[in-house]
């Protein structure tokens, strides 16, 4: 199992940047794909980016492509989300999640992720 803790959320003006961190417990973190999801008030939780267990493959939703960058440091059991050019519509609670994977493709479906953090609020003012 793995436990996840997000940090780095806050209030920022439109056009600004934030970096979120997702710290994981456990000795087998390198066997897990990790994704960032977000959920805005009244909306469904959506996957915005994911990174393969070895960091060799990534996925970005169109809404964040070119503005957000996911990365990981398996030696530190941490995944990062660098968010640039933030927009008011990026306002949401951001969650990281992990999916154990021995083989196959990068997990990009919400129901494939079993372990979740508690979430961190990101608010972007106009």
Secondary structure, 3 states (H helix, E strand, C coil): CCCEEEECCEEEECCCCEEEEEEECCCCHHHEEEEEEEECCCCCCEEEEEECCCCCCEEECCCCCCCEEEEEEHHHCEEEEEECCCCHHHCEEEEEEEEECCCCCCCCCHHHCCEECCCEEEEEEC
